[in-house]
Amino acid sequence: MQRTPRPVVHYIFDCLRNLLVGFALIALSGCQDSVTQLSEGIQGQTFRGSYPIKIVCTTGQVAEMLTRIGGEYVKVDALMGPGVDPHLYRPIASDVGKLNDADAIFYNGLHLEGRMTEMFVQMARQKGTFAVTEGIVERNDSRLREPPEFAGHYDPHLWHDVALWADCTNDVAEMLAEFDPTHAEDYRANAAEYAAELRELDSYCRTEIAQIPADRRVLVTAHDAFGYFGKAYGLEVFGLKGISTEDEIDLAHQEEIQKMLVERKVPAVFVESAVAPRTVRALVEPCKAAGHDLKVPEEELYADALGPAGTEDSTYAGMIRHNVLTIVNALSP
């Protein structure tokens, strides 16, 4: 997919911002205890502080996993709240402070948090910094997606395959067990319990999606975030943008999707919570002009972030169930 080059001034701004963040990290890290700074291997560092362990995570999905697995021994803080797009997220000064004060950092990885990658590299020199997807990659899991437009990198949205996300729980438990050996067995037991719940959720997804007639299992969204979902549960998935919401829409690609929607009489397309709805709604009028009444459900899909705080959708299971029900209701006769 073609991408429109970003103005040079944007690159200059990003470079200056990254330099400032880097200086802030150096200044803040200089205040840390020298024992922490000199600890060996960092990734294999053993926790020696007081409980609960202060853990900072990037997304809500990762934060929930660490909360469930860490249990009473951790205090988890998420940088990105509901409706926040991790592809475009820019860390602010308070984020640097939280990361610096944390005992450990957990993030999705696979370039989901693209603009924070350099920050994690710097923080890994002072403390345990872990990507929850690391084990899946190291095992070369066959379920990993490497779309052509993202050549050389895997699709980072793997939480949409619930069984795949469940497998990450064991890896996270081992990361915590290495970091805090004292409670290793507790972490493993918590991970097993959480993984069992997720496998039940995976079964629910398969059962519900199977209700959609085969010729209607077509999922069109703003960007290509649901590839794992489609692969796991049997839907064809089309994104107007690429893997990142930062990608520009290719007009030729949009016209191809419009033609497909009309020819196959796909009943609905879906808006995402972290992407402007106009991206998807722009499909409605061209399809209507071609004689096809295309619907856009009022309920948004949660692609990159959990639902609003205080709702059932604010949990990982709630997010997945919300998406499944929204898709089934819109695509079923």
C-alpha positions as CSV (number, residue, x, y, z in Angstrom):
1,M,0.0,0.0,0.0
2,Q,1.4,3.4,-0.9
3,R,2.0,5.9,1.8
4,T,2.1,9.6,1.5
5,P,5.5,11.0,2.6
6,R,5.3,13.0,5.8
7,P,6.4,16.6,5.7
8,V,10.0,17.2,6.6
9,V,8.9,19.4,9.5
10,H,7.2,16.5,11.1
11,Y,10.4,14.5,11.1
12,I,12.3,17.4,12.6
13,F,9.7,17.8,15.3
14,D,9.9,14.0,16.1
15,C,13.6,14.1,16.3
16,L,13.7,17.1,18.6
17,R,11.0,15.5,20.8
18,N,13.0,12.2,21.0
19,L,16.1,14.1,22.0
20,L,14.3,15.9,24.8
21,V,12.8,12.6,26.0
22,G,16.2,11.0,25.9
23,F,17.8,13.8,27.9
24,A,14.9,13.5,30.5
25,L,15.6,9.8,30.8
26,I,19.3,10.3,31.3
27,A,18.6,13.0,34.0
28,L,16.0,10.9,35.8
29,S,18.0,7.6,35.6
30,G,20.9,9.4,37.1
31,C,18.9,9.7,40.4
32,Q,18.4,6.0,40.7
33,D,20.2,3.8,43.2
34,S,23.6,2.8,41.8
35,V,23.0,-0.8,42.6
36,T,20.0,-0.8,40.2
37,Q,22.1,0.9,37.5
38,L,24.9,-1.7,37.8
39,S,22.7,-4.8,38.0
40,E,23.8,-7.4,35.5
41,G,21.8,-8.3,32.4
42,I,18.8,-6.2,33.4
43,Q,16.4,-8.6,31.7
44,G,17.5,-11.3,34.2
45,Q,17.7,-8.8,37.1
46,T,16.2,-10.0,40.4
47,F,13.7,-7.8,42.2
48,R,15.1,-6.6,45.6
49,G,12.6,-3.8,46.4
50,S,9.5,-3.7,48.6
51,Y,6.1,-5.1,47.4
52,P,4.0,-4.5,45.6
53,I,6.2,-4.4,42.5
54,K,5.6,-1.2,40.5
55,I,4.9,-2.2,36.9
56,V,4.1,0.2,34.1
57,C,2.5,-1.2,31.0
58,T,1.6,0.5,27.7
59,T,-1.8,-0.8,26.6
60,G,-4.9,-1.8,28.6
61,Q,-4.6,-5.4,27.3
62,V,-1.0,-5.8,28.6
63,A,-1.9,-4.1,31.9
64,E,-4.8,-6.5,32.5
65,M,-2.5,-9.5,31.8
66,L,0.1,-8.2,34.3
67,T,-2.6,-7.5,36.9
68,R,-4.1,-11.0,36.6
69,I,-0.8,-12.8,36.6
70,G,1.0,-10.6,39.2
71,G,-1.9,-10.6,41.6
72,E,-1.3,-9.2,45.1
73,Y,2.4,-8.8,44.4
74,V,2.2,-6.1,41.8
75,K,0.7,-2.6,41.3
76,V,0.1,-2.0,37.6
77,D,-0.2,1.4,35.8
78,A,-1.2,1.7,32.1
79,L,0.1,4.6,30.1
80,M,-2.6,4.3,27.4
81,G,-6.2,4.5,28.4
82,P,-9.5,3.7,26.5
83,G,-9.7,5.1,22.9
84,V,-5.9,5.8,22.7
85,D,-4.2,4.8,19.5
86,P,-0.8,3.1,20.4
87,H,0.5,3.6,16.8
88,L,0.4,7.4,17.2
89,Y,1.0,7.7,20.9
90,R,3.6,10.2,21.9
91,P,5.0,9.9,25.5
92,I,4.8,13.0,27.6
93,A,7.0,14.1,30.5
94,S,4.8,12.4,33.1
95,D,5.1,9.1,31.2
96,V,8.9,9.4,31.4
97,G,8.5,9.9,35.2
98,K,6.3,6.8,35.5
99,L,8.6,4.7,33.5
100,N,11.6,5.8,35.4
101,D,9.9,5.2,38.8
102,A,8.7,1.7,37.8
103,D,10.4,-1.5,39.0
104,A,9.6,-3.1,35.6
105,I,8.1,-2.3,32.3
106,F,5.9,-4.5,30.1
107,Y,4.8,-3.6,26.6
108,N,3.2,-5.3,23.6
109,G,6.1,-5.3,21.2
110,L,6.2,-6.0,17.5
111,H,6.4,-2.3,16.9
112,L,2.9,-1.6,18.1
113,E,4.3,1.2,20.3
114,G,6.5,2.4,17.4
115,R,7.1,5.9,18.7
116,M,8.2,4.6,22.1
117,T,10.7,1.9,20.9
118,E,13.8,4.0,21.5
119,M,12.6,4.9,25.0
120,F,12.2,1.2,25.9
121,V,15.8,0.5,24.6
122,Q,17.1,3.2,26.9
123,M,15.0,2.1,29.9
124,A,16.2,-1.5,29.5
125,R,19.6,-0.4,30.5
126,Q,18.3,0.4,34.0
127,K,15.5,-2.0,34.7
128,G,13.6,-5.1,33.5
129,T,11.8,-4.2,30.3
130,F,9.8,-6.9,28.6
131,A,7.7,-7.4,25.5
132,V,4.8,-9.8,26.2
133,T,5.0,-11.1,22.6
134,E,8.7,-12.0,22.8
135,G,8.1,-15.7,23.4
136,I,5.7,-16.1,20.5
137,V,8.3,-14.6,18.2
138,E,11.2,-16.7,19.6
139,R,9.1,-19.8,18.9
140,N,8.4,-18.7,15.4
141,D,4.7,-19.4,16.0
142,S,2.9,-20.3,12.8
143,R,0.0,-18.0,13.7
144,L,2.1,-14.9,13.4
145,R,1.1,-12.7,10.5
146,E,3.6,-10.9,8.2
147,P,1.4,-8.9,5.7
148,P,3.1,-7.9,2.5
149,E,2.7,-4.2,3.3
150,F,4.5,-4.7,6.6
151,A,7.4,-6.7,5.1
152,G,10.0,-7.6,7.6
153,H,7.7,-7.1,10.6
154,Y,4.9,-9.1,12.1
155,D,1.4,-7.7,12.6
156,P,1.4,-6.6,16.3
157,H,-2.4,-7.0,16.9
158,L,-2.2,-10.6,18.0
159,W,-4.5,-10.1,21.0
160,H,-7.4,-10.5,18.5
161,D,-6.6,-14.2,18.4
162,V,-7.6,-15.1,21.9
163,A,-5.8,-18.4,21.9
164,L,-2.6,-16.8,20.8
165,W,-2.9,-14.1,23.5
166,A,-3.6,-16.9,26.0
167,D,-0.2,-18.4,25.1
168,C,1.5,-15.1,26.0
169,T,0.3,-15.6,29.6
170,N,2.8,-18.4,30.2
171,D,5.6,-16.3,28.8
172,V,4.7,-13.4,31.0
173,A,4.5,-15.7,34.1
174,E,8.1,-16.8,33.3
175,M,9.3,-13.2,32.9
176,L,7.8,-12.3,36.3
177,A,9.2,-15.6,37.8
178,E,12.7,-14.7,36.7
179,F,12.3,-11.1,37.9
180,D,10.8,-12.1,41.3
181,P,11.7,-15.8,41.9
182,T,10.2,-15.7,45.4
183,H,6.7,-15.8,44.0
184,A,7.3,-17.7,40.8
185,E,4.8,-20.5,41.5
186,D,2.1,-17.9,42.3
187,Y,2.7,-16.2,39.0
188,R,2.5,-19.6,37.1
189,A,-0.7,-20.5,38.9
190,N,-2.3,-17.2,38.1
191,A,-1.3,-17.4,34.5
192,A,-2.8,-20.9,34.2
193,E,-6.1,-19.7,35.7
194,Y,-6.2,-16.7,33.4
195,A,-5.2,-18.7,30.3
196,A,-8.1,-21.2,31.0
197,E,-10.5,-18.3,31.0
198,L,-9.2,-17.1,27.7
199,R,-9.5,-20.5,26.1
200,E,-13.2,-20.5,27.1
201,L,-13.4,-17.0,25.5
202,D,-11.8,-18.4,22.4
203,S,-14.4,-21.1,22.2
204,Y,-17.1,-18.5,22.6
205,C,-15.7,-16.5,19.6
206,R,-15.7,-19.6,17.4
207,T,-19.3,-20.5,18.3
208,E,-20.7,-17.0,17.8
209,I,-18.9,-16.2,14.5
210,A,-20.0,-19.6,13.1
211,Q,-23.6,-18.2,13.2
212,I,-22.8,-15.8,10.3
213,P,-23.5,-17.3,6.9
214,A,-20.2,-18.2,5.2
215,D,-20.8,-15.7,2.3
216,R,-21.3,-12.9,4.8
217,R,-18.1,-13.4,6.8
218,V,-16.4,-10.3,5.4
219,L,-15.0,-7.8,7.9
220,V,-14.2,-4.3,6.6
221,T,-12.6,-1.8,9.1
222,A,-10.6,1.4,9.1
223,H,-7.2,-0.2,9.4
224,D,-5.8,-3.7,9.2
225,A,-6.1,-4.5,12.9
226,F,-8.3,-7.6,12.7
227,G,-6.1,-9.9,10.6
228,Y,-5.5,-12.3,13.5
229,F,-9.2,-12.2,14.3
230,G,-10.1,-13.2,10.8
231,K,-7.5,-15.9,10.5
232,A,-8.5,-17.4,13.9
233,Y,-12.3,-17.3,13.4
234,G,-12.9,-17.6,9.7
235,L,-13.6,-14.1,8.3
236,E,-12.1,-12.3,5.3
237,V,-10.7,-9.0,6.6
238,F,-10.1,-5.8,4.7
239,G,-8.6,-2.6,6.2
240,L,-8.8,0.7,4.4
241,K,-5.4,1.5,5.9
242,G,-2.5,-0.7,6.6
243,I,-1.3,-2.2,9.9
244,S,-0.7,1.3,11.3
245,T,-3.4,4.0,11.7
246,E,-0.7,6.4,10.6
247,D,-0.8,4.9,7.0
248,E,-2.6,7.0,4.4
249,I,-5.6,5.6,2.6
250,D,-4.8,4.4,-0.9
251,L,-7.7,5.6,-3.1
252,A,-7.3,2.8,-5.6
253,H,-7.5,0.3,-2.7
254,Q,-10.6,2.1,-1.4
255,E,-12.3,1.8,-4.8
256,E,-11.5,-1.9,-4.9
257,I,-13.1,-2.4,-1.5
258,Q,-16.2,-0.4,-2.6
259,K,-16.5,-2.6,-5.7
260,M,-16.2,-5.8,-3.5
261,L,-18.8,-4.6,-1.1
262,V,-21.3,-3.9,-3.9
263,E,-20.6,-7.1,-5.8
264,R,-20.8,-9.4,-2.8
265,K,-23.6,-7.4,-1.1
266,V,-21.7,-7.2,2.2
267,P,-24.2,-5.7,4.6
268,A,-22.0,-3.7,6.9
269,V,-18.6,-2.1,7.5
270,F,-17.2,-1.1,10.9
271,V,-15.9,2.0,12.6
272,E,-13.1,1.6,15.2
273,S,-12.9,3.4,18.5
274,A,-9.5,4.9,18.0
275,V,-9.9,5.9,14.3
276,A,-11.9,8.8,12.9
277,P,-15.3,7.4,11.7
278,R,-15.2,9.3,8.4
279,T,-12.6,6.8,7.2
280,V,-15.2,4.1,7.1
281,R,-18.3,6.2,6.5
282,A,-16.8,7.5,3.2
283,L,-17.7,4.1,1.8
284,V,-21.5,4.5,2.3
285,E,-22.4,7.0,-0.4
286,P,-20.4,5.4,-3.3
287,C,-22.0,2.0,-2.5
288,K,-25.5,3.6,-2.3
289,A,-24.9,5.3,-5.6
290,A,-24.1,1.8,-7.0
291,G,-27.4,0.4,-5.6
292,H,-26.1,-1.2,-2.5
293,D,-27.5,-0.1,1.0
294,L,-24.4,-0.4,3.1
295,K,-24.8,-0.1,6.9
296,V,-22.4,1.3,9.6
297,P,-23.4,-0.1,13.0
298,E,-23.6,2.5,15.8
299,E,-21.4,0.3,18.0
300,E,-17.7,0.8,17.3
301,L,-15.2,-2.0,17.3
302,Y,-12.3,-1.9,19.8
303,A,-9.2,-2.5,17.7
304,D,-6.2,-1.1,19.6
305,A,-7.6,-0.2,23.0
306,L,-10.1,-1.5,25.6
307,G,-13.5,0.1,26.1
308,P,-14.5,3.0,28.3
309,A,-13.5,2.7,32.0
310,G,-16.3,1.5,34.2
311,T,-18.0,-0.6,31.5
312,E,-17.8,-4.3,30.8
313,D,-15.9,-3.4,27.7
314,S,-13.0,-2.1,29.8
315,T,-11.8,-5.6,30.3
316,Y,-10.0,-7.8,27.7
317,A,-12.8,-10.3,27.7
318,G,-15.4,-7.6,27.5
319,M,-13.7,-6.0,24.6
320,I,-13.6,-9.3,22.7
321,R,-17.2,-10.1,23.4
322,H,-18.3,-6.7,22.4
323,N,-16.5,-7.0,19.1
324,V,-17.9,-10.5,18.4
325,L,-21.5,-9.4,19.2
326,T,-21.3,-6.3,17.1
327,I,-19.9,-8.2,14.1
328,V,-22.4,-11.1,14.4
329,N,-25.4,-8.7,14.7
330,A,-24.3,-6.6,11.7
331,L,-23.4,-9.4,9.3
332,S,-26.1,-12.0,10.1
333,P,-29.4,-11.9,8.1
